[in-house]
């Protein structure tokens, strides 16, 4: 069994995040991404490069995500700029 990693897909907006998913399903129909929290997915480690390429085609990024999502959410709340 291949190693699974957690990734975050960061996009300009929801439209582009959906575009990443549509393009991924089109290019790799046999590779299902397992959705977790909003914008986070579990993938096979050897898919990362392909997912990063697809994301870049859709003005997005696929980044390694921490194994503990609560930690990142806490940091975002602490360091969010007031507008």
mmCIF file of the N, C-alpha and C atoms, coordinates in Angstrom:
data_MODEL
# 
_entry.id   MODEL 
# 
loop_
_atom_site.group_PDB 
_atom_site.id 
_atom_site.type_symbol 
_atom_site.label_atom_id 
_atom_site.label_alt_id 
_atom_site.label_comp_id 
_atom_site.label_asym_id 
_atom_site.label_entity_id 
_atom_site.label_seq_id 
_atom_site.pdbx_PDB_ins_code 
_atom_site.Cartn_x 
_atom_site.Cartn_y 
_atom_site.Cartn_z 
_atom_site.occupancy 
_atom_site.B_iso_or_equiv 
_atom_site.pdbx_formal_charge 
_atom_site.auth_seq_id 
_atom_site.auth_comp_id 
_atom_site.auth_asym_id 
_atom_site.auth_atom_id 
_atom_site.pdbx_PDB_model_num 
ATOM 1   N N  . UNK A 1 1  ? 0.841   -1.184 0.000   1.00 0.00 ? 1  UNK A N  1 
ATOM 2   C CA . UNK A 1 1  ? 0.000   0.000  0.000   1.00 0.00 ? 1  UNK A CA 1 
ATOM 3   C C  . UNK A 1 1  ? 0.887   1.249  0.000   1.00 0.00 ? 1  UNK A C  1 
ATOM 4   N N  . UNK A 1 2  ? 0.555   2.201  -0.827  1.00 0.00 ? 2  UNK A N  1 
ATOM 5   C CA . UNK A 1 2  ? 1.339   3.429  -0.937  1.00 0.00 ? 2  UNK A CA 1 
ATOM 6   C C  . UNK A 1 2  ? 1.080   4.337  0.266   1.00 0.00 ? 2  UNK A C  1 
ATOM 7   N N  . UNK A 1 3  ? 2.035   5.197  0.534   1.00 0.00 ? 3  UNK A N  1 
ATOM 8   C CA . UNK A 1 3  ? 1.935   6.139  1.633   1.00 0.00 ? 3  UNK A CA 1 
ATOM 9   C C  . UNK A 1 3  ? 0.962   7.256  1.277   1.00 0.00 ? 3  UNK A C  1 
ATOM 10  N N  . UNK A 1 4  ? 0.086   7.603  2.225   1.00 0.00 ? 4  UNK A N  1 
ATOM 11  C CA . UNK A 1 4  ? -0.871  8.686  2.001   1.00 0.00 ? 4  UNK A CA 1 
ATOM 12  C C  . UNK A 1 4  ? -0.392  9.928  2.737   1.00 0.00 ? 4  UNK A C  1 
ATOM 13  N N  . UNK A 1 5  ? -0.591  11.066 2.093   1.00 0.00 ? 5  UNK A N  1 
ATOM 14  C CA . UNK A 1 5  ? -0.229  12.345 2.689   1.00 0.00 ? 5  UNK A CA 1 
ATOM 15  C C  . UNK A 1 5  ? -1.437  13.268 2.649   1.00 0.00 ? 5  UNK A C  1 
ATOM 16  N N  . UNK A 1 6  ? -1.376  14.293 3.458   1.00 0.00 ? 6  UNK A N  1 
ATOM 17  C CA . UNK A 1 6  ? -2.446  15.272 3.529   1.00 0.00 ? 6  UNK A CA 1 
ATOM 18  C C  . UNK A 1 6  ? -1.991  16.521 2.787   1.00 0.00 ? 6  UNK A C  1 
ATOM 19  N N  . UNK A 1 7  ? -2.845  17.014 1.895   1.00 0.00 ? 7  UNK A N  1 
ATOM 20  C CA . UNK A 1 7  ? -2.524  18.218 1.126   1.00 0.00 ? 7  UNK A CA 1 
ATOM 21  C C  . UNK A 1 7  ? -3.640  19.249 1.283   1.00 0.00 ? 7  UNK A C  1 
ATOM 22  N N  . UNK A 1 8  ? -3.265  20.492 1.056   1.00 0.00 ? 8  UNK A N  1 
ATOM 23  C CA . UNK A 1 8  ? -4.232  21.583 1.029   1.00 0.00 ? 8  UNK A CA 1 
ATOM 24  C C  . UNK A 1 8  ? -4.207  22.182 -0.358  1.00 0.00 ? 8  UNK A C  1 
ATOM 25  N N  . UNK A 1 9  ? -5.375  22.396 -0.926  1.00 0.00 ? 9  UNK A N  1 
ATOM 26  C CA . UNK A 1 9  ? -5.463  23.062 -2.222  1.00 0.00 ? 9  UNK A CA 1 
ATOM 27  C C  . UNK A 1 9  ? -5.876  24.500 -1.951  1.00 0.00 ? 9  UNK A C  1 
ATOM 28  N N  . UNK A 1 10 ? -4.955  25.418 -2.246  1.00 0.00 ? 10 UNK A N  1 
ATOM 29  C CA . UNK A 1 10 ? -5.201  26.842 -2.043  1.00 0.00 ? 10 UNK A CA 1 
ATOM 30  C C  . UNK A 1 10 ? -5.479  27.463 -3.410  1.00 0.00 ? 10 UNK A C  1 
ATOM 31  N N  . UNK A 1 11 ? -6.608  28.147 -3.498  1.00 0.00 ? 11 UNK A N  1 
ATOM 32  C CA . UNK A 1 11 ? -7.038  28.753 -4.756  1.00 0.00 ? 11 UNK A CA 1 
ATOM 33  C C  . UNK A 1 11 ? -7.452  30.194 -4.541  1.00 0.00 ? 11 UNK A C  1 
ATOM 34  N N  . UNK A 1 12 ? -7.546  30.919 -5.642  1.00 0.00 ? 12 UNK A N  1 
ATOM 35  C CA . UNK A 1 12 ? -8.001  32.318 -5.581  1.00 0.00 ? 12 UNK A CA 1 
ATOM 36  C C  . UNK A 1 12 ? -9.399  32.407 -4.969  1.00 0.00 ? 12 UNK A C  1 
ATOM 37  N N  . UNK A 1 13 ? -10.242 31.436 -5.359  1.00 0.00 ? 13 UNK A N  1 
ATOM 38  C CA . UNK A 1 13 ? -11.614 31.394 -4.849  1.00 0.00 ? 13 UNK A CA 1 
ATOM 39  C C  . UNK A 1 13 ? -12.187 29.992 -5.094  1.00 0.00 ? 13 UNK A C  1 
ATOM 40  N N  . UNK A 1 14 ? -13.434 29.816 -4.732  1.00 0.00 ? 14 UNK A N  1 
ATOM 41  C CA . UNK A 1 14 ? -14.087 28.507 -4.843  1.00 0.00 ? 14 UNK A CA 1 
ATOM 42  C C  . UNK A 1 14 ? -14.161 28.030 -6.302  1.00 0.00 ? 14 UNK A C  1 
ATOM 43  N N  . UNK A 1 15 ? -14.355 28.950 -7.234  1.00 0.00 ? 15 UNK A N  1 
ATOM 44  C CA . UNK A 1 15 ? -14.409 28.573 -8.647  1.00 0.00 ? 15 UNK A CA 1 
ATOM 45  C C  . UNK A 1 15 ? -13.136 27.837 -9.061  1.00 0.00 ? 15 UNK A C  1 
ATOM 46  N N  . UNK A 1 16 ? -11.981 28.405 -8.695  1.00 0.00 ? 16 UNK A N  1 
ATOM 47  C CA . UNK A 1 16 ? -10.717 27.795 -9.107  1.00 0.00 ? 16 UNK A CA 1 
ATOM 48  C C  . UNK A 1 16 ? -10.438 26.502 -8.351  1.00 0.00 ? 16 UNK A C  1 
ATOM 49  N N  . UNK A 1 17 ? -10.874 26.401 -7.100  1.00 0.00 ? 17 UNK A N  1 
ATOM 50  C CA . UNK A 1 17 ? -10.709 25.138 -6.379  1.00 0.00 ? 17 UNK A CA 1 
ATOM 51  C C  . UNK A 1 17 ? -11.527 24.041 -7.060  1.00 0.00 ? 17 UNK A C  1 
ATOM 52  N N  . UNK A 1 18 ? -12.754 24.392 -7.464  1.00 0.00 ? 18 UNK A N  1 
ATOM 53  C CA . UNK A 1 18 ? -13.575 23.417 -8.193  1.00 0.00 ? 18 UNK A CA 1 
ATOM 54  C C  . UNK A 1 18 ? -12.939 23.063 -9.530  1.00 0.00 ? 18 UNK A C  1 
ATOM 55  N N  . UNK A 1 19 ? -12.311 24.035 -10.180 1.00 0.00 ? 19 UNK A N  1 
ATOM 56  C CA . UNK A 1 19 ? -11.636 23.776 -11.457 1.00 0.00 ? 19 UNK A CA 1 
ATOM 57  C C  . UNK A 1 19 ? -10.507 22.761 -11.270 1.00 0.00 ? 19 UNK A C  1 
ATOM 58  N N  . UNK A 1 20 ? -9.789  22.856 -10.147 1.00 0.00 ? 20 UNK A N  1 
ATOM 59  C CA . UNK A 1 20 ? -8.730  21.877 -9.866  1.00 0.00 ? 20 UNK A CA 1 
ATOM 60  C C  . UNK A 1 20 ? -9.333  20.481 -9.785  1.00 0.00 ? 20 UNK A C  1 
ATOM 61  N N  . UNK A 1 21 ? -10.449 20.360 -9.085  1.00 0.00 ? 21 UNK A N  1 
ATOM 62  C CA . UNK A 1 21 ? -11.071 19.043 -8.918  1.00 0.00 ? 21 UNK A CA 1 
ATOM 63  C C  . UNK A 1 21 ? -11.565 18.476 -10.255 1.00 0.00 ? 21 UNK A C  1 
ATOM 64  N N  . UNK A 1 22 ? -12.176 19.324 -11.060 1.00 0.00 ? 22 UNK A N  1 
ATOM 65  C CA . UNK A 1 22 ? -12.672 18.880 -12.371 1.00 0.00 ? 22 UNK A CA 1 
ATOM 66  C C  . UNK A 1 22 ? -11.505 18.448 -13.259 1.00 0.00 ? 22 UNK A C  1 
ATOM 67  N N  . UNK A 1 23 ? -10.462 19.261 -13.285 1.00 0.00 ? 23 UNK A N  1 
ATOM 68  C CA . UNK A 1 23 ? -9.303  18.940 -14.126 1.00 0.00 ? 23 UNK A CA 1 
ATOM 69  C C  . UNK A 1 23 ? -8.599  17.683 -13.628 1.00 0.00 ? 23 UNK A C  1 
ATOM 70  N N  . UNK A 1 24 ? -8.496  17.508 -12.320 1.00 0.00 ? 24 UNK A N  1 
ATOM 71  C CA . UNK A 1 24 ? -7.876  16.300 -11.756 1.00 0.00 ? 24 UNK A CA 1 
ATOM 72  C C  . UNK A 1 24 ? -8.665  15.058 -12.186 1.00 0.00 ? 24 UNK A C  1 
ATOM 73  N N  . UNK A 1 25 ? -9.988  15.121 -12.042 1.00 0.00 ? 25 UNK A N  1 
ATOM 74  C CA . UNK A 1 25 ? -10.826 13.981 -12.424 1.00 0.00 ? 25 UNK A CA 1 
ATOM 75  C C  . UNK A 1 25 ? -10.728 13.692 -13.919 1.00 0.00 ? 25 UNK A C  1 
ATOM 76  N N  . UNK A 1 26 ? -10.572 14.734 -14.729 1.00 0.00 ? 26 UNK A N  1 
ATOM 77  C CA . UNK A 1 26 ? -10.428 14.549 -16.176 1.00 0.00 ? 26 UNK A CA 1 
ATOM 78  C C  . UNK A 1 26 ? -9.089  13.900 -16.516 1.00 0.00 ? 26 UNK A C  1 
ATOM 79  N N  . UNK A 1 27 ? -7.992  14.410 -15.918 1.00 0.00 ? 27 UNK A N  1 
ATOM 80  C CA . UNK A 1 27 ? -6.664  13.895 -16.257 1.00 0.00 ? 27 UNK A CA 1 
ATOM 81  C C  . UNK A 1 27 ? -6.347  12.566 -15.581 1.00 0.00 ? 27 UNK A C  1 
ATOM 82  N N  . UNK A 1 28 ? -6.905  12.334 -14.399 1.00 0.00 ? 28 UNK A N  1 
ATOM 83  C CA . UNK A 1 28 ? -6.585  11.129 -13.620 1.00 0.00 ? 28 UNK A CA 1 
ATOM 84  C C  . UNK A 1 28 ? -7.859  10.499 -13.062 1.00 0.00 ? 28 UNK A C  1 
ATOM 85  N N  . UNK A 1 29 ? -8.728  9.992  -13.913 1.00 0.00 ? 29 UNK A N  1 
ATOM 86  C CA . UNK A 1 29 ? -10.009 9.449  -13.431 1.00 0.00 ? 29 UNK A CA 1 
ATOM 87  C C  . UNK A 1 29 ? -9.860  8.262  -12.476 1.00 0.00 ? 29 UNK A C  1 
ATOM 88  N N  . UNK A 1 30 ? -8.762  7.578  -12.538 1.00 0.00 ? 30 UNK A N  1 
ATOM 89  C CA . UNK A 1 30 ? -8.534  6.422  -11.667 1.00 0.00 ? 30 UNK A CA 1 
ATOM 90  C C  . UNK A 1 30 ? -7.974  6.805  -10.299 1.00 0.00 ? 30 UNK A C  1 
ATOM 91  N N  . UNK A 1 31 ? -7.678  8.089  -10.078 1.00 0.00 ? 31 UNK A N  1 
ATOM 92  C CA . UNK A 1 31 ? -7.081  8.556  -8.822  1.00 0.00 ? 31 UNK A CA 1 
ATOM 93  C C  . UNK A 1 31 ? -8.078  9.443  -8.069  1.00 0.00 ? 31 UNK A C  1 
ATOM 94  N N  . UNK A 1 32 ? -8.757  8.868  -7.110  1.00 0.00 ? 32 UNK A N  1 
ATOM 95  C CA . UNK A 1 32 ? -9.740  9.624  -6.332  1.00 0.00 ? 32 UNK A CA 1 
ATOM 96  C C  . UNK A 1 32 ? -9.058  10.309 -5.155  1.00 0.00 ? 32 UNK A C  1 
ATOM 97  N N  . UNK A 1 33 ? -9.335  11.604 -5.013  1.00 0.00 ? 33 UNK A N  1 
ATOM 98  C CA . UNK A 1 33 ? -8.851  12.351 -3.859  1.00 0.00 ? 33 UNK A CA 1 
ATOM 99  C C  . UNK A 1 33 ? -9.862  12.169 -2.732  1.00 0.00 ? 33 UNK A C  1 
ATOM 100 N N  . UNK A 1 34 ? -9.369  11.880 -1.527  1.00 0.00 ? 34 UNK A N  1 
ATOM 101 C CA . UNK A 1 34 ? -10.267 11.712 -0.382  1.00 0.00 ? 34 UNK A CA 1 
ATOM 102 C C  . UNK A 1 34 ? -10.381 13.048 0.337   1.00 0.00 ? 34 UNK A C  1 
ATOM 103 N N  . UNK A 1 35 ? -11.559 13.671 0.241   1.00 0.00 ? 35 UNK A N  1 
ATOM 104 C CA . UNK A 1 35 ? -11.787 14.974 0.861   1.00 0.00 ? 35 UNK A CA 1 
ATOM 105 C C  . UNK A 1 35 ? -11.848 14.838 2.377   1.00 0.00 ? 35 UNK A C  1 
ATOM 106 N N  . UNK A 1 36 ? -11.237 15.795 3.044   1.00 0.00 ? 36 UNK A N  1 
ATOM 107 C CA . UNK A 1 36 ? -11.328 15.893 4.507   1.00 0.00 ? 36 UNK A CA 1 
ATOM 108 C C  . UNK A 1 36 ? -12.042 17.202 4.815   1.00 0.00 ? 36 UNK A C  1 
ATOM 109 N N  . UNK A 1 37 ? -11.398 18.094 5.533   1.00 0.00 ? 37 UNK A N  1 
ATOM 110 C CA . UNK A 1 37 ? -11.969 19.415 5.817   1.00 0.00 ? 37 UNK A CA 1 
ATOM 111 C C  . UNK A 1 37 ? -11.934 20.244 4.535   1.00 0.00 ? 37 UNK A C  1 
ATOM 112 N N  . UNK A 1 38 ? -12.560 21.388 4.576   1.00 0.00 ? 38 UNK A N  1 
ATOM 113 C CA . UNK A 1 38 ? -12.634 22.267 3.416   1.00 0.00 ? 38 UNK A CA 1 
ATOM 114 C C  . UNK A 1 38 ? -11.250 22.584 2.853   1.00 0.00 ? 38 UNK A C  1 
ATOM 115 N N  . UNK A 1 39 ? -10.987 22.119 1.641   1.00 0.00 ? 39 UNK A N  1 
ATOM 116 C CA . UNK A 1 39 ? -9.719  22.401 0.977   1.00 0.00 ? 39 UNK A CA 1 
ATOM 117 C C  . UNK A 1 39 ? -8.610  21.417 1.276   1.00 0.00 ? 39 UNK A C  1 
ATOM 118 N N  . UNK A 1 40 ? -8.853  20.428 2.136   1.00 0.00 ? 40 UNK A N  1 
ATOM 119 C CA . UNK A 1 40 ? -7.843  19.447 2.513   1.00 0.00 ? 40 UNK A CA 1 
ATOM 120 C C  . UNK A 1 40 ? -8.217  18.076 1.958   1.00 0.00 ? 40 UNK A C  1 
ATOM 121 N N  . UNK A 1 41 ? -7.193  17.335 1.515   1.00 0.00 ? 41 UNK A N  1 
ATOM 122 C CA . UNK A 1 41 ? -7.417  16.032 0.898   1.00 0.00 ? 41 UNK A CA 1 
ATOM 123 C C  . UNK A 1 41 ? -6.313  15.061 1.292   1.00 0.00 ? 41 UNK A C  1 
ATOM 124 N N  . UNK A 1 42 ? -6.643  13.776 1.297   1.00 0.00 ? 42 UNK A N  1 
ATOM 125 C CA . UNK A 1 42 ? -5.650  12.722 1.451   1.00 0.00 ? 42 UNK A CA 1 
ATOM 126 C C  . UNK A 1 42 ? -5.372  12.161 0.068   1.00 0.00 ? 42 UNK A C  1 
ATOM 127 N N  . UNK A 1 43 ? -4.091  12.040 -0.265  1.00 0.00 ? 43 UNK A N  1 
ATOM 128 C CA . UNK A 1 43 ? -3.695  11.516 -1.575  1.00 0.00 ? 43 UNK A CA 1 
ATOM 129 C C  . UNK A 1 43 ? -2.544  10.540 -1.393  1.00 0.00 ? 43 UNK A C  1 
ATOM 130 N N  . UNK A 1 44 ? -2.278  9.755  -2.401  1.00 0.00 ? 44 UNK A N  1 
ATOM 131 C CA . UNK A 1 44 ? -1.088  8.909  -2.415  1.00 0.00 ? 44 UNK A CA 1 
ATOM 132 C C  . UNK A 1 44 ? 0.114   9.845  -2.580  1.00 0.00 ? 44 UNK A C  1 
ATOM 133 N N  . UNK A 1 45 ? 1.170   9.580  -1.843  1.00 0.00 ? 45 UNK A N  1 
ATOM 134 C CA . UNK A 1 45 ? 2.347   10.463 -1.854  1.00 0.00 ? 45 UNK A CA 1 
ATOM 135 C C  . UNK A 1 45 ? 2.910   10.658 -3.262  1.00 0.00 ? 45 UNK A C  1 
ATOM 136 N N  . UNK A 1 46 ? 2.877   9.615  -4.081  1.00 0.00 ? 46 UNK A N  1 
ATOM 137 C CA . UNK A 1 46 ? 3.455   9.735  -5.418  1.00 0.00 ? 46 UNK A CA 1 
ATOM 138 C C  . UNK A 1 46 ? 2.565   10.519 -6.396  1.00 0.00 ? 46 UNK A C  1 
ATOM 139 N N  . UNK A 1 47 ? 1.392   10.971 -5.967  1.00 0.00 ? 47 UNK A N  1 
ATOM 140 C CA . UNK A 1 47 ? 0.524   11.809 -6.800  1.00 0.00 ? 47 UNK A CA 1 
ATOM 141 C C  . UNK A 1 47 ? 0.822   13.297 -6.621  1.00 0.00 ? 47 UNK A C  1 
ATOM 142 N N  . UNK A 1 48 ? 1.602   13.667 -5.625  1.00 0.00 ? 48 UNK A N  1 
ATOM 143 C CA . UNK A 1 48 ? 1.774   15.080 -5.271  1.00 0.00 ? 48 UNK A CA 1 
ATOM 144 C C  . UNK A 1 48 ? 2.247   15.924 -6.445  1.00 0.00 ? 48 UNK A C  1 
ATOM 145 N N  . UNK A 1 49 ? 3.240   15.473 -7.154  1.00 0.00 ? 49 UNK A N  1 
ATOM 146 C CA . UNK A 1 49 ? 3.762   16.262 -8.279  1.00 0.00 ? 49 UNK A CA 1 
ATOM 147 C C  . UNK A 1 49 ? 2.690   16.486 -9.342  1.00 0.00 ? 49 UNK A C  1 
ATOM 148 N N  . UNK A 1 50 ? 1.908   15.451 -9.639  1.00 0.00 ? 50 UNK A N  1 
ATOM 149 C CA . UNK A 1 50 ? 0.829   15.589 -10.625 1.00 0.00 ? 50 UNK A CA 1 
ATOM 150 C C  . UNK A 1 50 ? -0.246  16.560 -10.128 1.00 0.00 ? 50 UNK A C  1 
ATOM 151 N N  . UNK A 1 51 ? -0.596  16.464 -8.851  1.00 0.00 ? 51 UNK A N  1 
ATOM 152 C CA . UNK A 1 51 ? -1.606  17.361 -8.301  1.00 0.00 ? 51 UNK A CA 1 
ATOM 153 C C  . UNK A 1 51 ? -1.104  18.804 -8.306  1.00 0.00 ? 51 UNK A C  1 
ATOM 154 N N  . UNK A 1 52 ? 0.154   19.013 -8.000  1.00 0.00 ? 52 UNK A N  1 
ATOM 155 C CA . UNK A 1 52 ? 0.715   20.367 -8.039  1.00 0.00 ? 52 UNK A CA 1 
ATOM 156 C C  . UNK A 1 52 ? 0.667   20.936 -9.459  1.00 0.00 ? 52 UNK A C  1 
ATOM 157 N N  . UNK A 1 53 ? 0.946   20.116 -10.451 1.00 0.00 ? 53 UNK A N  1 
ATOM 158 C CA . UNK A 1 53 ? 0.895   20.572 -11.842 1.00 0.00 ? 53 UNK A CA 1 
ATOM 159 C C  . UNK A 1 53 ? -0.536  20.938 -12.240 1.00 0.00 ? 53 UNK A C  1 
ATOM 160 N N  . UNK A 1 54 ? -1.499  20.080 -11.890 1.00 0.00 ? 54 UNK A N  1 
ATOM 161 C CA . UNK A 1 54 ? -2.900  20.360 -12.209 1.00 0.00 ? 54 UNK A CA 1 
ATOM 162 C C  . UNK A 1 54 ? -3.354  21.634 -11.499 1.00 0.00 ? 54 UNK A C  1 
ATOM 163 N N  . UNK A 1 55 ? -2.996  21.782 -10.229 1.00 0.00 ? 55 UNK A N  1 
ATOM 164 C CA . UNK A 1 55 ? -3.390  22.974 -9.473  1.00 0.00 ? 55 UNK A CA 1 
ATOM 165 C C  . UNK A 1 55 ? -2.827  24.237 -10.128 1.00 0.00 ? 55 UNK A C  1 
ATOM 166 N N  . UNK A 1 56 ? -1.578  24.190 -10.557 1.00 0.00 ? 56 UNK A N  1 
ATOM 167 C CA . UNK A 1 56 ? -0.977  25.377 -11.174 1.00 0.00 ? 56 UNK A CA 1 
ATOM 168 C C  . UNK A 1 56 ? -1.679  25.742 -12.484 1.00 0.00 ? 56 UNK A C  1 
ATOM 169 N N  . UNK A 1 57 ? -2.231  24.763 -13.176 1.00 0.00 ? 57 UNK A N  1 
ATOM 170 C CA . UNK A 1 57 ? -2.987  25.021 -14.406 1.00 0.00 ? 57 UNK A CA 1 
ATOM 171 C C  . UNK A 1 57 ? -4.283  25.772 -14.109 1.00 0.00 ? 57 UNK A C  1 
ATOM 172 N N  . UNK A 1 58 ? -4.712  25.721 -12.841 1.00 0.00 ? 58 UNK A N  1 
ATOM 173 C CA . UNK A 1 58 ? -5.974  26.337 -12.424 1.00 0.00 ? 58 UNK A CA 1 
ATOM 174 C C  . UNK A 1 58 ? -5.737  27.477 -11.428 1.00 0.00 ? 58 UNK A C  1 
ATOM 175 N N  . UNK A 1 59 ? -4.599  28.170 -11.561 1.00 0.00 ? 59 UNK A N  1 
ATOM 176 C CA . UNK A 1 59 ? -4.281  29.310 -10.703 1.00 0.00 ? 59 UNK A CA 1 
ATOM 177 C C  . UNK A 1 59 ? -4.390  28.955 -9.215  1.00 0.00 ? 59 UNK A C  1 
ATOM 178 N N  . UNK A 1 60 ? -3.897  27.764 -8.861  1.00 0.00 ? 60 UNK A N  1 
ATOM 179 C CA . UNK A 1 60 ? -3.984  27.269 -7.493  1.00 0.00 ? 60 UNK A CA 1 
ATOM 180 C C  . UNK A 1 60 ? -2.673  26.614 -7.100  1.00 0.00 ? 60 UNK A C  1 
ATOM 181 N N  . UNK A 1 61 ? -2.594  26.203 -5.832  1.00 0.00 ? 61 UNK A N  1 
ATOM 182 C CA . UNK A 1 61 ? -1.427  25.501 -5.329  1.00 0.00 ? 61 UNK A CA 1 
ATOM 183 C C  . UNK A 1 61 ? -1.885  24.272 -4.544  1.00 0.00 ? 61 UNK A C  1 
ATOM 184 N N  . UNK A 1 62 ? -1.114  23.204 -4.636  1.00 0.00 ? 62 UNK A N  1 
ATOM 185 C CA . UNK A 1 62 ? -1.321  22.022 -3.810  1.00 0.00 ? 62 UNK A CA 1 
ATOM 186 C C  . UNK A 1 62 ? -0.121  21.944 -2.878  1.00 0.00 ? 62 UNK A C  1 
ATOM 187 N N  . UNK A 1 63 ? -0.387  22.105 -1.588  1.00 0.00 ? 63 UNK A N  1 
ATOM 188 C CA . UNK A 1 63 ? 0.674   22.183 -0.589  1.00 0.00 ? 63 UNK A CA 1 
ATOM 189 C C  . UNK A 1 63 ? 0.555   21.043 0.413   1.00 0.00 ? 63 UNK A C  1 
ATOM 190 N N  . UNK A 1 64 ? 1.686   20.581 0.909   1.00 0.00 ? 64 UNK A N  1 
ATOM 191 C CA . UNK A 1 64 ? 1.648   19.613 1.996   1.00 0.00 ? 64 UNK A CA 1 
ATOM 192 C C  . UNK A 1 64 ? 0.976   20.280 3.180   1.00 0.00 ? 64 UNK A C  1 
ATOM 193 N N  . UNK A 1 65 ? 0.062   19.587 3.798   1.00 0.00 ? 65 UNK A N  1 
ATOM 194 C CA . UNK A 1 65 ? -0.664  20.138 4.946   1.00 0.00 ? 65 UNK A CA 1 
ATOM 195 C C  . UNK A 1 65 ? -0.195  19.446 6.214   1.00 0.00 ? 65 UNK A C  1 
ATOM 196 N N  . UNK A 1 66 ? -0.296  20.130 7.334   1.00 0.00 ? 66 UNK A N  1 
ATOM 197 C CA . UNK A 1 66 ? 0.098   19.492 8.588   1.00 0.00 ? 66 UNK A CA 1 
ATOM 198 C C  . UNK A 1 66 ? -0.834  18.333 8.919   1.00 0.00 ? 66 UNK A C  1 
ATOM 199 N N  . UNK A 1 67 ? -0.317  17.359 9.634   1.00 0.00 ? 67 UNK A N  1 
ATOM 200 C CA . UNK A 1 67 ? -1.148  16.214 10.000  1.00 0.00 ? 67 UNK A CA 1 
ATOM 201 C C  . UNK A 1 67 ? -2.200  16.606 11.025  1.00 0.00 ? 67 UNK A C  1 
ATOM 202 N N  . UNK A 1 68 ? -1.974  17.720 11.738  1.00 0.00 ? 68 UNK A N  1 
ATOM 203 C CA . UNK A 1 68 ? -2.930  18.216 12.726  1.00 0.00 ? 68 UNK A CA 1 
ATOM 204 C C  . UNK A 1 68 ? -3.545  19.508 12.210  1.00 0.00 ? 68 UNK A C  1 
ATOM 205 N N  . UNK A 1 69 ? -4.720  19.448 11.570  1.00 0.00 ? 69 UNK A N  1 
ATOM 206 C CA . UNK A 1 69 ? -5.312  20.660 10.993  1.00 0.00 ? 69 UNK A CA 1 
ATOM 207 C C  . UNK A 1 69 ? -5.696  21.693 12.030  1.00 0.00 ? 69 UNK A C  1 
ATOM 208 N N  . UNK A 1 70 ? -5.989  21.301 13.249  1.00 0.00 ? 70 UNK A N  1 
ATOM 209 C CA . UNK A 1 70 ? -6.355  22.256 14.284  1.00 0.00 ? 70 UNK A CA 1 
ATOM 210 C C  . UNK A 1 70 ? -5.245  23.246 14.555  1.00 0.00 ? 70 UNK A C  1 
ATOM 211 N N  . UNK A 1 71 ? -4.013  22.800 14.467  1.00 0.00 ? 71 UNK A N  1 
ATOM 212 C CA . UNK A 1 71 ? -2.861  23.676 14.704  1.00 0.00 ? 71 UNK A CA 1 
ATOM 213 C C  . UNK A 1 71 ? -2.821  24.806 13.666  1.00 0.00 ? 71 UNK A C  1 
ATOM 214 N N  . UNK A 1 72 ? -3.007  24.485 12.399  1.00 0.00 ? 72 UNK A N  1 
ATOM 215 C CA . UNK A 1 72 ? -2.983  25.513 11.355  1.00 0.00 ? 72 UNK A CA 1 
ATOM 216 C C  . UNK A 1 72 ? -4.140  26.484 11.527  1.00 0.00 ? 72 UNK A C  1 
ATOM 217 N N  . UNK A 1 73 ? -5.321  25.965 11.863  1.00 0.00 ? 73 UNK A N  1 
ATOM 218 C CA . UNK A 1 73 ? -6.470  26.844 12.068  1.00 0.00 ? 73 UNK A CA 1 
ATOM 219 C C  . UNK A 1 73 ? -6.233  27.792 13.231  1.00 0.00 ? 73 UNK A C  1 
ATOM 220 N N  . UNK A 1 74 ? -5.626  27.297 14.295  1.00 0.00 ? 74 UNK A N  1 
ATOM 221 C CA . UNK A 1 74 ? -5.308  28.149 15.431  1.00 0.00 ? 74 UNK A CA 1 
ATOM 222 C C  . UNK A 1 74 ? -4.341  29.259 15.020  1.00 0.00 ? 74 UNK A C  1 
ATOM 223 N N  . UNK A 1 75 ? -3.305  28.909 14.276  1.00 0.00 ? 75 UNK A N  1 
ATOM 224 C CA . UNK A 1 75 ? -2.332  29.910 13.833  1.00 0.00 ? 75 UNK A CA 1 
ATOM 225 C C  . UNK A 1 75 ? -2.981  30.946 12.920  1.00 0.00 ? 75 UNK A C  1 
ATOM 226 N N  . UNK A 1 76 ? -3.878  30.509 12.058  1.00 0.00 ? 76 UNK A N  1 
ATOM 227 C CA . UNK A 1 76 ? -4.564  31.462 11.172  1.00 0.00 ? 76 UNK A CA 1 
ATOM 228 C C  . UNK A 1 76 ? -5.389  32.451 11.987  1.00 0.00 ? 76 UNK A C  1 
ATOM 229 N N  . UNK A 1 77 ? -6.070  31.967 13.029  1.00 0.00 ? 77 UNK A N  1 
ATOM 230 C CA . UNK A 1 77 ? -6.869  32.863 13.863  1.00 0.00 ? 77 UNK A CA 1 
ATOM 231 C C  . UNK A 1 77 ? -5.976  33.846 14.614  1.00 0.00 ? 77 UNK A C  1 
ATOM 232 N N  . UNK A 1 78 ? -4.825  33.379 15.075  1.00 0.00 ? 78 UNK A N  1 
ATOM 233 C CA . UNK A 1 78 ? -3.929  34.237 15.842  1.00 0.00 ? 78 UNK A CA 1 
ATOM 234 C C  . UNK A 1 78 ? -3.290  35.321 14.976  1.00 0.00 ? 78 UNK A C  1 
ATOM 235 N N  . UNK A 1 79 ? -2.998  34.991 13.727  1.00 0.00 ? 79 UNK A N  1 
ATOM 236 C CA . UNK A 1 79 ? -2.240  35.900 12.878  1.00 0.00 ? 79 UNK A CA 1 
ATOM 237 C C  . UNK A 1 79 ? -3.038  36.503 11.737  1.00 0.00 ? 79 UNK A C  1 
ATOM 238 N N  . UNK A 1 80 ? -4.347  36.417 11.805  1.00 0.00 ? 80 UNK A N  1 
ATOM 239 C CA . UNK A 1 80 ? -5.205  37.016 10.776  1.00 0.00 ? 80 UNK A CA 1 
ATOM 240 C C  . UNK A 1 80 ? -5.198  38.525 10.923  1.00 0.00 ? 80 UNK A C  1 
ATOM 241 N N  . UNK A 1 81 ? -5.035  39.204 9.814   1.00 0.00 ? 81 UNK A N  1 
ATOM 242 C CA . UNK A 1 81 ? -5.051  40.664 9.811   1.00 0.00 ? 81 UNK A CA 1 
ATOM 243 C C  . UNK A 1 81 ? -6.476  41.168 9.892   1.00 0.00 ? 81 UNK A C  1 
ATOM 244 N N  . UNK A 1 82 ? -6.687  42.197 10.676  1.00 0.00 ? 82 UNK A N  1 
ATOM 245 C CA . UNK A 1 82 ? -7.975  42.866 10.698  1.00 0.00 ? 82 UNK A CA 1 
ATOM 246 C C  . UNK A 1 82 ? -8.037  43.816 9.516   1.00 0.00 ? 82 UNK A C  1 
ATOM 247 N N  . UNK A 1 83 ? -9.129  43.785 8.824   1.00 0.00 ? 83 UNK A N  1 
ATOM 248 C CA . UNK A 1 83 ? -9.260  44.652 7.633   1.00 0.00 ? 83 UNK A CA 1 
ATOM 249 C C  . UNK A 1 83 ? -10.197 45.770 7.889   1.00 0.00 ? 83 UNK A C  1 
# 
